[in-house]
Amino acid sequence: MLNVLGQPGTVLALGGSSEIAQAFLGRLLESRACDVVLAARPSARRDAAVRRLEGYGARVEPVDVDAADSEGLVAALRTALAGHEVDLAVIAHGVLPDEGALGRRPADAADVVAVNLGSAVAAGLLLADLMRRQGHGVLVVLSSVAAVRPRASNAVYGATKAGLDAFFTALRDRLRGSGVRVVVVRPGFVRTRMTAGRAPAPFAVDADDVARAVLAGLDRDVVWVPAVLGPLTAALRLVPGPVWRRLDRRSVRDGGTVRPGAAPRRGGDRR
Ligand SMILES: NC(=O)c1ccc[n+]([C@@H]2O[C@H](COP(=O)([O-])OP(=O)(O)OC[C@H]3O[C@@H](n4cnc5c(N)ncnc54)[C@H](OP(=O)(O)O)[C@@H]3O)[C@@H](O)[C@H]2O)c1
């Protein structure tokens, strides 16, 4: 159960400065009033995100977190959420690394895993415990279609999303009957600053398409964006290895990796 109106009262957005989180929060605030706890690294982008959400009449509390530091992140969330009931939480932070560069600096891959997977799992456990004690709540996590079958060209990113997806799917089962729901969102290619400089994959969508699909799917276990990726991915899962590898090589040739001249995004990038 959410509040007496069946609407979320307090919403936590981890990675609240992300384009997808911003689009979702905007759509949510258009449809209902709520307070927002916006957890993200301090930056001009986060300040702008706070102002934008305040423009909807929301009370917005920014919280400093760095997903590379899970211990600090958990402590900051604990402090910020003390005394709050969190009706809805969105975990939306993440980095899409330049996989070629990681091959040359393998230790950086561990940072990507810490940001995309480690911190999200830590936050998920904290929020699950908080919501279970409340007896209600919806936990939304941004996985990816890449989680279903990581490709050679996105092995690190795909592995982090596969781990994230598996963890939150199992967490959903753990929380069954507690009043807490977990929604795993699996978008395909979304045109945001994360994918800037990459050629759009088939079925590419905008952040607002993800926002609308998530808002409409808060009572579902899994939200594919666009919806066609659900059945399509089920079929792709069965494609034999040699064909899968050929498809991946073709997508790389067609621009699926960072184009020359486009700056790759890494965990520490602050654009
Ligand atoms: N775009 C796509 O095609 C796509 C597809 C499937 C899934 N997703 C997932 O959707 C989510 C949102 O992505 P987006 O497309 O909206 O990209 P985005 O705008 O680049 O958002 C990425 C977010 O991650 C945050 N972040 C990165 N490193 C961090 C760190 N060390 N500590 C705290 N926050 C950190 C960024 O914060 P700063 O503002 O501080 O940089 C930003 O808020 C991600 O989990 C992504 O993997 C995206």
The ligand as a Gaussian input file, in Angstrom:
#p B3LYP/6-31G(d) Opt

LIG

0 1
 N       20.852000       5.234000     -22.222000
 C       20.645000       3.951000     -22.513000
 O       20.702000       3.521000     -23.687000
 C       20.295000       2.976000     -21.420000
 C       19.790000       1.718000     -21.783000
 C       19.485000       0.792000     -20.788000
 C       19.706000       1.108000     -19.464000
 N       20.207000       2.338000     -19.146000
 C       20.445000       2.615000     -17.729000
 O       19.618000       3.685000     -17.306000
 C       20.262000       4.385000     -16.234000
 C       20.239000       5.889000     -16.523000
 O       21.002000       6.136000     -17.701000
 P       20.824000       7.448000     -18.624000
 O       20.700000       6.961000     -20.013000
 O       19.785000       8.336000     -18.050000
 O       22.264000       8.089000     -18.517000
 P       22.849000       9.396000     -17.790000
 O       21.991000      10.570000     -18.003000
 O       24.277000       9.439000     -18.211000
 O       22.773000       9.013000     -16.245000
 C       23.779000       8.304000     -15.573000
 C       23.646000       8.651000     -14.120000
 O       24.580000       7.889000     -13.366000
 C       25.191000       8.762000     -12.444000
 N       26.496000       8.296000     -12.021000
 C       27.524000       7.843000     -12.772000
 N       28.569000       7.554000     -11.988000
 C       28.185000       7.834000     -10.711000
 C       28.825000       7.762000      -9.452000
 N       30.094000       7.343000      -9.322000
 N       28.135000       8.134000      -8.351000
 C       26.861000       8.579000      -8.444000
 N       26.195000       8.686000      -9.618000
 C       26.865000       8.311000     -10.734000
 C       25.305000      10.077000     -13.192000
 O       25.563000      11.107000     -12.265000
 P       26.352000      12.479000     -12.690000
 O       25.241000      13.420000     -13.111000
 O       27.022000      12.874000     -11.419000
 O       27.289000      12.117000     -13.783000
 C       23.922000      10.123000     -13.804000
 O       22.968000      10.555000     -12.865000
 C       21.655000       3.776000     -16.107000
 O       21.648000       2.799000     -15.085000
 C       21.855000       3.086000     -17.441000
 O       22.782000       2.004000     -17.359000
 C       20.487000       3.282000     -20.076000

